[in-house]
Amino acid sequence: MNPESYSTMEQVRAGVDNLDRQIVALLAQRFAHMRAAARIKEERSAVRDEARKAEVIQNVREEAARQGAPEDILAALWDQLVEASIAYEMTEFDRLKA
């Protein structure tokens, strides 16, 4: 997959679809880590960690810059992803500790 070599929209779309499948698989792994965190943490209040959230988003900004990707866009996406992850972890915490 080299977008620079594409000459048709079909190639672009196939490349995007392939990447989307990979991204979903990686996100599924990320949420599995959230389930593990929910299982390991002893207190529900430990689920939200603003310092860790800021660190994760800063790491994404730095990696985006390193790869030549739009830092602000990825930081905003990751803010949403982290918030969704926190909500998911809260739900899992409650389910596991019930």
N, C-alpha and C positions, 0 to 999 in steps of 0.2 A: 504494500500500500504506500504509494508515493503520490500525494496529491499534485505535485508539480508535473507529473507525467500524464495526468488525466487529460483526456481530450473530449469526453462526453459527460453529460449530466448523469447518465446511468452509472458511470464509474464513480462519480462523486457520491451519488445516493447509496451505492453499494458500500463504499468506504465508510460513510456516515452510519449506515445500518450496522456494519460490522463493529465499529467503534462503540455504538450504543449498546450492543450486546455485551461487549467487554466491560463497559462502564457499569451496567446493571449487575454483572457478576461481581465486580469489585465493591459496589455499594452493598450488595448482599453480604459480603464478607465484613464490611465495615459495621453493618448492623448486627452481625453475629458477635462482633467485639463489644457492642453496646449491651447485648444480652449477657455476655460474660461480666461486664462491669456491674450490671444490675445484680448479678448473682454474688459478686465478690464484695460490693460495698455494704457496709453494715447499717448505715443511716441514709434515709431518703434525702436528707439535706446535702449529702455529699454528691448527689447526682449533678447538680448545677455547680459548676466551677468556672467562674468568670475569668480567672487568671489562665486556666487551661484553654478556655475558648479563645482568648486573645492570642495565646501562644500558637494554637492550631492555625488560626487565620493568618498570623504573621508568617508562619512556615509556608503556607500556601502562597502568600504574596512573594516570598523570596524564591520559591520554586518556579512560580509563574515568570518572574523576571529572568531567572536563569534560563528558562526555556523559550523566552520571547513571546509569552502569552500575555493577554491583557490582565494586568494585576488587579485593577479595580473590579472588573467583571468577575474574576474568579474569587476574589475576597467576598464579594456580595453573595455569590452562589454558596460559598462555604459558610457564610453566616447563616444562611437559610438551612444548609445541610446540618450544621451543628445544632441549631435550634430544633430541627426535626429529630435529630439523634437524641437530644436531651428529652424531648417529649416521649420518644419511643422507650428510652431507658427508664423513665419514670413509670410508664405503663408496665414494663417488664418487672421493675422493682416491686411494684404493688402486686403484680400477679405472683411473683415468686415468694414474696414475704407474707402473703395472705394466710 
